[in-house]
Amino acid sequence: MALLEMWERFELQFLENISDGFIAFDRHWNVISVNTKGCRLLFCNREDLIGKSIYERFPAYNESAFYKKLHAAWESNKEVNFAEYASELQTWFEVKAFPTLEGLAVLFRNVTEQRQKETVEKQYYRSLFLQHPDAVYAMDLEGNYRTVNPSTERIIGYSRAELQNRNFRSHVFSEDLPKVVHFFEEAARGTAQRFEARILKKSGEPVDLLITHVPIIVDGAIVGVYGIAKDITKQKETEQALRLSEKALAQSQRIAGIGYWEVDFQARVSKWSEETFRIFGLEPAQGPVSLEWIMAQVHPEDRERVKQELQKAENGHPLRLEYRIIRSDGEERVVRSQRELAHYQPESRKMFGVIQDVTEQKRTEQLLIESQKRYQSLMTYNSDGVAAMNLDGSYLEVNPAFERMTGYKREELQQMTYRQLVRPEEAEQTSVIWDTLVREAVPFTISQQLLHKNGQSFEVNTHNIPIIVGDEVTGYFTISRDTSQQKRMDEILRQSDKLAAVGQLAAAVAHEVRNPLTSLKGFTQLLQHEFPDANQSYFDIMKGELERIELISGELLVLAKPKPERFELRSVNQVLHEVVTLLESQANMSNVEVVLSLEPTLPPIFCDENQLKQVFVNIMKNGIEAMQDGGKLTISTRRHHHHLFIAFQDEGCGISKEKLERIGEPFFTTKEKGTGLGMMITQKIVQHHKGTLEVESQQGRGTTVKVSLPIDGM
């Protein structure tokens, strides 16, 4: 089958299997290709699009921003990415357009549902901001208010317009101002703060606040400070009232929102304090209320449970019960009742206790639960190893990635400290660094060698973040990334560059040494015949030394010859993935798209992983460098009988037939600054693996390099 036909079939299969819609235009904006996904997203049949002008098919968008951006991609000959709302289809599309030889290719994806979710999420956060009972506000780095919620206006007494661009320093108590400024500056430097302070309302009334300041970070930079201020004036007053006298108890209950009640089971009535009536949304009354009426206020879904618990309490069991009530105004609240039995008389049993409206507390708890779930998700699904440690370096919590990285189970790590994972020769130095930086209570990053449970060491880069509770550092979060593999890949590249340099030097040395060496050998033989009476051992020594020099210069040429060192069972697909990751940035800089078409069920082969990586690196770099104007590098794998086949197909300039026949010769290269050793080394490595390497190329059409490796081992 012709290579072009194979490529067209591969291209058609590839376009049908991608998750995005695809459509291609010629230079006259006629549709020349569209995949099934694209037809579905455009609500059209393929026959309605192929060969048709896109302007005629969708005339409503002729002057839209969508077409202007497509024109921009064509005119600038550069890829463009944007999101566009198609009003005719009532659909949001995420679009990527890039020029081709024929015209323009467009990938697009329906992101309507995602957009809708983002809109809902923004509304959620806005609702939380507007409805939050505490003051929520944002300030710039100078301390000027930028935006405030209604609770801020209520708590401080200033309107939103009055607070706009007003500095927080203007209404802080003078005695508290230095402390508040300090905590603000700490938050502006990136450390969250929590503290108490007093302010003056617009009316001159003092307010005690519990304030939390956190940095506002946009694109990695701190641009301001968020604040959440809870009015704790009543709480302060309650604490003061409790300290003053027993007489203030009733008032303190009122401030705290705690009501008192007493139940007479014999009379089937309950006596309430004033606050209990208020919790139920009623005006205080003098007489008792019946138990039947109380049960009628309980939420229908909780009513049976409350009856059962009340019966248990009647039989002598103390209880702590949370349930919902429906007040007379229809509002649903959550209350908590705590009660115990008291036997006043043998024939009379009564129960007394307190009731508290915990609706806001439950809402806060729900927010905390959701926050905990987000934290747990971050821990569980993070690909990096995440651990929480106390200030002594003992592990409190670890995620699955950290378990895999170290080889220890979570339960084992919770009995260990980080010092037990550090190599013995580095333990003392690491302890000094840890103790010093922990005392400073700042984030820090270190690179170190850790020990796996199996005894092998690996290098990690660890970012340490302080855990701050109540303005105090109680521990550290650590985020660790295994950098061993990356360093091995970097070493392969360095070795490849060194090998090329050595080969180039070897060529120069061999060229400069061998010519005069030939002359010396000839004159030595001539002198030996010319002076037969001279000591012949001298001539033998000279010839031996000259032959040794010739041998050394010959060995210079094979300094870069690869020698397998460690053969193990390895997945070719995995090796390819790692090499593609390594060269991804170089490909992006060269505007080269790397496409992988790997057969998923390939068996592992017996090979030297590092040498295979060198082979794939050399071939990929050649392919990328051959596409100076960008293009697509397709890498595919497949199995045929007892061999694996790996193909690298580029869209570069190609190689002429005359030069193609010399590929692999020492010091022959098609690149301006090449050494000609890369492909020679590559061929040697493949041969050591009992494989074959073939190169097919057409000028102007690109090059395909095919590598065949045996499955059954060496």
N, C-alpha and C positions, 0 to 999 in steps of 0.2 A: 504493500500500500504506500503511495507517495506520501512524503513527509507533509506536504501542504494539506492533503486530504485528511491525514491523521490529525493534524493540528485543528482543522475545521471541525472535525467530529469531537475532538477534545474540547474545543471552545464552546460548541453547542451544548455538550453535556455539562460543562462547567457552569454556563449561564443558567441552565435549567435547575441546577442544584443549589445555587446561591440563595440566600434568604431575602435579598433585596430585589426590587424591580429593576430591570435593565432595558434601556432603549438607546439606539444609536441612530444618528442622523448623518446624511451626506452633506456636502457643501451647500446644497440648496434647501436644507432643512426638511428633506424627505426622509421618512423612517426607513432604515435599511435593516434593522434588526430589533427584535423585542422578545423578551422571554415571557413564559407563562405567568410568572408573578407580576411582571409589569402590566400585562393585559388585565389581570384581576384588579390591580390597584387603580388602573385607569378606566375600569368598567367597560372595556372594549374587547372585541375579538381581534385576533392577530390579522385576519383578512381586512379589518377596518383600518389598520394602521400601516402595514407594510406597503411601501411605495407611495404613501399619501403624505402630503405636506402637513406638518404639525400645525401650521397657521390655519389651514383650511379645516383641520379636524377639531381644533379648539380655538375658534375665532375670538372668543371672549377674552383671551389672555394675550392677544397680539401686542398690546401696549403695557402689559403688566410687568412688575418688577421681576417676575420669574423669567420671562424671556430676555429681559435686559441683562440679567445675571448670566444666562446661557450665552448671550452674545459676547459678554465680557470675557468669558472663558475662551471662546473661539478667537476673539480679536487679540487677547493678550497671550494666547497659546499657553495658558497656565490653568492648573486645576483650581476650581472654586468649590466652596462648601457653604451651604446656607439652608435655612428652613423657610418654607413657603406654605401659605394657606391657599388651597384651591377652592374658591368659593363655589364654583360650579359643581364640584364633587363634595363640598363641605368636608374637606379632608386636609389635615396638616401633613406635609411631606418633608422629610429630611433628605436633601439633595446633594450629590457629589457629581460634578461635571468635569470632564477632562478631555482635551483635544486628542484626536487620533489622526492617522494618515488619511482616513476617508472623510472625516468631519468632526463629529463630537459624540462622545459616549456619556451617558447619564445613568447613575445609580440612584434610586430613590426608595424610600422606606416610609410606610404609613406610621406616623407617630402621633396620630390623633388621640388615642387612649392615653399615651404618656403625657401629652400636653394637658389633657383634661385632669389627670391625676395631679400634675404640678399645680394647676389652678386651684384645685380643691385643697391641696396641701398648703398653698399660700393663704387661702381663706382660713384654714385651721389655725395657722400661726397668727394671722391678723386677729382672729376671734380671741385667741388666748391673750394677745397683747391688749386688746380693747376691754375684755371682760375680766382681766386679772384683778383680784381685790386689792393687791398691793401696787404701789407705785412702780411703774416700769418706764425707763427713760433711756435715751442715748445721748452721749456727750462727745464733742470733739476732743482732741488732745489738749486743748486749752482749758477744758472744763465748762464749755458753753453748751447749753441744752440745744439739741437738734430736733428731737421729737419726744413727746410724752404721752402717756395714756390718760384716760379720764380719772383713774384713781390718783394719779399724780396731782392733777388739778384739785381734787377733793382733799387730799392729805395736806398739800402745801398751801392751798388757798389762792393760788395764782392761776389765771387762765392760760391756756396753751399759747395764745398770742403773747401774753406777758412774759412767759418763760422762754419763748423763742430767742435764742442767742444770749440769754441771760446766764451769767456765771454762777455756779453752785455756791461759790464763796460768799455771795451777797446775803444769803440767809442761813448760814451756819453760825451757831453760837461761837463767840470769839474764843472761849476757853477750849472748844473742841476743834477749832479751825486747823491748827497745826497737825493734829492727828488725822483729820479727814483729808487734808492735802497730801499727807504722806501716803495714805492708803490709795488715794487716787493715782498718784505718781507710780506706785508699785503696780497697780493694775495696768496703767498705760505702758509699763515696761514688760507686761506679759504675764504677771502673776495675779491670779484671782484673789480677791480680798473680801473678808467678812468682818464687820465691826458694828459697834453701836455709836450713835452720835445724836446730838440735839440740834434742832433747827427752829427757826421762828417762822410761823405762818404769816401770811400777809396781814392778818389781824393783830399780829404781835404775840399770839399764843404759842407757847413752846410745845414742841412735839418730839417725843423720843422715837427714834427709828432704828431698826435693825437693817443694816445696809449690806448688800452684796455687790461688789464691783468686779466685772470680768472684762478682759480686753476684747475689742471688736477687731477681728482679723479678716482682711480682704486680700485675696491673692497672696497670702503669706506675710502681709505687712499689717502692723497694728495701726488702725486709723482712728480709733476712738475707744470709748469705754461704755459698756452697758451697765445700768444700775437697776437693782430691785430693792425697794425700800418698804419694809413692813412697819406699819405704825404699831409700836409696842408700848405706847403711852399707857393704855389700859392695863397691860400686863405689869408695867412698872408700878402703877397705882395699886394693883391687886397685891403685889408683893409687899408694898409699903403698908397697906391696910392690914394684912395678916400679921405683920410684925408689931403694929401699934397696939391692938387689943382684941379681945374676944368679941367685943361689941361690934367691931367692924366686919365680922364674919358674914352677916347677911348681905351687906353691900358688896363685899368681895365676890360672893357667889353671883350676885347680879352682874358685876363687871365681867366675871369669867364665863357667864352664861351657864351656870350650874344650878339646877333646881332640886329641891328636897321634896320627898313624898313619903307618905305612910299609908299602908294598906291594912284594913281590918277585914280579915277573911270571914269572920263571923257575920259582920254587918254587910259585907260585899260592897264596901265603899273605900275611897282613897282620899286622903287630905293632901293638898298641894301647897307648896310655897308660891310666892308671886312669880318667881322666875320659871317655875314649871308651867304655869299658865302661859307665860310669854313664849316659851319654847313650842307649845302647842298652838300658838297664834291666837291666844284668847286674852281678854282683859282679866286681871286678877279678880277672883271671886272669894267670898267668905266660906261658903259651905262646901262639904265634900262632894265628890263626883262618884258615880257608880262605876263598878268594874265593867259592866256591860257597855256603858257609854265610852269608856276608855278603849275597849276592844274595838269599838266601831271606828275609832280614829287610826287604828293600825292598818297598814297597807294590806289589802286582801291576800296578797301572796305570802305575807309574813304572819298572818293572823293565827293560823293553826299552830305554827311553831311557837308563837308567843304563849298561846293557851297551854301547850304541853309543858313549856318551861315554867310557867306560872304554877301549874299543878305540882311540879317537882319542888318548887320553892315552898309551896304550902305544906309539903310533907317534910320540910326541914332542911332542904339543900340550898346553900348560898349560891348565887348566880351572878354572872356577868354577861349581859345580853345586848346585842346590837340589832336594831330593826328599823323599819321605815314607818313613818307616820304621814298622814295626809291632813294638812292643816285646813282650817275652815275656809281659807282663801284659795284652796286647791293646790298649794305648793307642797311638793314632796320633800321631806327632810329625813336625815338619818340621825337617830338618837342612840345613846348608850346608857343603859340602866345598870347600876350596881346595887345589889340588895342582899340583906341577911335577915334571918328570922330571929325574933326575940319573943320569948314566952313570958308575957306579963302575968298571966294567970293560967292555971291549969285548964280552965274552960275557955280561955280566949287566946287566940294566936294572932299576932300582928307581925308585919314585915315593914321595915323602913329602908330607905336608900336614897340615892341621888340619881339625877338624870342630866345628861349633857347633850347638847346639839353638836354632833361631830360631822356634820355635812361637809364643811370646808376641809376638815382634816381628812376625810375619806377621799375627797377630790385630790388633795395634795398627795395622799398615799398612792392614788391611782397614777398620778403623774410620775411619782417615784418608781412605781412598778414598771411603767412604760420606759422610763429612763434606764432602769435596771435591765430590761429586756434588750434595749439597744446596746448597752454595755456588754451584755452576755453574747449578743450577736457578733459584736466586734471581736470579742475574745475567741469565740468558737470558730468563726469562719475566716479569721485573718490568716493569710498565708505565711506571715512572719511569726516567729515565736514570741508570744507575749506572756509576761509573768508579773505578778505583784509580789513585792517583798517588803518586810518591815525594815526598820533602820538597822537591824543587826545583820541584814542580808539573808534572812531565812525566807524561803518561798511560802507564800500564803495561797497563791492561786496561779495556775498555768493553763495555757490553752493547748488543744491537741497538736498544733504545729510545734510547740516547744517540746512536747513529749516525743514526737517523731524525731526532732532535731537531736535530742540528747539520748534517746533510747530508754529513758526512765518513765515509769507510770506517774500519774499525778500524785497518787498516794505516797510514792517513794520520794518524789521531789519535795513534798510538804514536810518531810522529815529531814531535809537537807538545807544547806546554805550554798550560796553561789561559790564560796571558796572550795567546796568539794568538787566543783566542775572545772576548776582552773587547774592547769598543769602545775605540778608541785614547784617547779623552778620559777614560776611566775606568781605564785600565791601571795608571797609577802609584798611584792611590788603592787599587785592588784588591790590588796587590802589597804595599803597606804593611799592609793588613788581614790578608792571608794570612800574611806573614812574622811578624807579631806573634802571631797566634793559634796558628800552628804551633809557635812556641817555647813557648807555654804548654801544648801537648799536651792540649787539651781539645776536646770536640765544640763546634761552633759552626754557626750558620745565617746565611746572608746572602742578600739579594735583589740581583740584578744583571742588566744587559743583556748578552746574548751575541750573537755574530754568526754567522748561518747561512753555510754555504758560498756561497750565492747572494748574500751581501752584506746581506741583510735582518737586522734586529736583532729579538730576542725576549727577553722578561723571564722569568727563572727564579727559583725559590726553592730554594736548595741547602743541604742539611744535610750537614755534614762530620764524619766520625767517624775518630778516629785509629786507625791500624793499629799494634798493640803487639806486638813480638816480643822476648822476653827482657828485659822491663821497659823496652824502648826503643821510642820511636815511630819507625817506619821509613817511614811514609807516611800517606796518608789515603784513606778511602773517601768518595766524594761521591754523594749521591742528589739528583738535580735534577728538579724538576717545572716544566713550562712553564706559567706563570701568565698569559701574554698573553691567551689566550682568555677566561679568567675575568675579567680586568680589562676586556676589551671588553664582556663581558656586564654587568658592574657599571656600566660607563659608560652602557650602553643604559638601564638602570633609572634611573640618576641623570638622564639626559637626559629620560626620560619624566616623572619627577617635576618637573623644571624646567619642562618644556613645560606641564604642568598648572598650575603656579603662575603662569607667564607668562600663560596664557590667562585665569586667574581675575583677575589684576591688570589685564589688558587690558579685561576686561568692566567692572571697576569704573571704570577711567579713562574709557573710552568713555561710560559712563553719566553720570559726573560732569561731563564736558567738553561733551558734545553739547547738553545742555539750555541751559546759559548761552550756548553758542556760537550757538544759534539766535536767542536774544534779541539778542545783539550784532549779528548780521547784519541782523536786522530794524530795529534802531534806527539802524544805519549807513545803510541805504537811506532811512529816514525823514528823517534829518538831511540826506542828499544832496538830497532833494526840498525840504526846508525852507529850505535855504540854497543856492540855485542860483548865487549870486554868489561863493560861497567857492571856493577852489582845488580843483577837482574831482580833481586828481591825488592829493590827500591821501586822498579817499574811495576812489579806486581802489587805493591802497596798502593801506588798511585792509581793503577787501574781499578783496584778494589774500592778505593775511596770514591773515585768518580762514578763507579757503578752504584755505590750507596747513595750518592747525591741524586743520580738519575731515578733510583727507586723512590726516594723521598719526594721528589718533584712529581712522580707519577701518583704517589699516594695522596698528594694535595688535592688531586682532582676527584677523589672519592671521599673527601672529608665529610661531605654532606649526605653521603649515602645512608638512607634510613635503615635501622636495624630493629626488628621487633623485640620488645623487651617483656611485655606482659600480656598474654593472651587470655581473655575471659569471655564468657557469654554476655553479649551486649545487644540491645535493640538498636538497629540501624535508624529506625524512625526517631527514637529518642536522641540519638547522636545528631541527626539532622536538625531537630528542633533546637538543640543547644547551639549549633553552629549558626543557624538562622538568627537566633536571638543575639549572638555575638556580633554578627555583621549587619544587623538591622539598621543601626544608625548610619553606617557607610552607605547602605542601599538607599535610605531616605535622602541623604545628602546628594546622592547621584540621581535622584528622581527615578529610582528603580523599584518596581513592585515585585516582591517575592511571593510567588504562589506555590503552595504546597498541595500536592495530590498524592497522598500516601496511603498505600493499602494497609488497613488497620490490623489485619490478622497475620502480619509477617512474623515468622519465628525469629528468635535471637540467633546470632552467629558467633562463632569463636573468633575473636579479633583483638587487636591492640586498639583500645578506644581512642587514645591520644593520637596515634598515627592515622586512624581513619578521619579524625577531626581535621588533621593537617591536610589530608587529601581533599576533603570537602571544602575547607577554607580556601585552598589554592584554586580549586575549580570555580567556586562562587566568586572569589575576588576577580578572576579572569573575566567571568561573565559580566560582573558589574562594571569593570573598567572598559569592557568592549562596548557598552551602551553609554556613550558620552552624552547623548541627548535624552537619556532616560529610556525606559521600556519595562518589559516584564521578564523576570527570570522565573521559569517554571521548573519545579523540582518534583519528580514523581518516583515512586517505588512500586515494584510488583515482584511477585514470585513466579518463576517458571521452572518446574521440575525441582532440581536440587540446587538452584542458584537464585540469588536475589539480584535484581537489576535496579540500579539507581541512575536516573537520567536528569541532566541539567541542561535546560534549553533556554538560550537567551535570544534577544532580538537585536543583537549588535551588528557591527559592520561585516562580520564574517571573515573567512580566511580563504585565500586563493588555493587552488589545487596544488600548485608547486610548493607553497609554504606549508600546506597541510601535511604533506608527506614527510616534512622535516620536524614536525612537532615531537618533542621528547628528546631531540638531539642536544647534547651538552652545548650550552652557550648560544643556542639558536633561539631567538625571540622575535615576536611580532610587535612588541611594545618598545616605545622609544627608549625607556630607561630600564628595561628588563634585563635580567641576567641569563635567562634561558635555563635556569636550574629548577624552577618551580615544577614544570611538567615532567622533567626528568625524575625529580624526587617523587612526585606523585605516582609515576609509573612504577618506580622501584618499590614503593610501599604496597601498591596493588599486587605486584608480582610476588612480594613476600607473603601476601595473604592468599596466594594461589588464585588470583583473580585476573581479569582482563580489563583493559581500558580502550575505548574506541572514540574517535573524534570525527563527527560529520559536520560539514560546514558549506555554506554557499555565500558568496560575496553579496552583501546587501540584504541577506535573508536571515542571518544569525548562525549560531553554532550550537550543536548538541554534543555533550560529552556523556558517554554511557559507561558505567562501571558495573562489572559483573563480579559477584563474590559468592564462593561456595557456602552452602548452608551446613554441610556435614562436618565442618571443622577443617583444621589444617592437616 
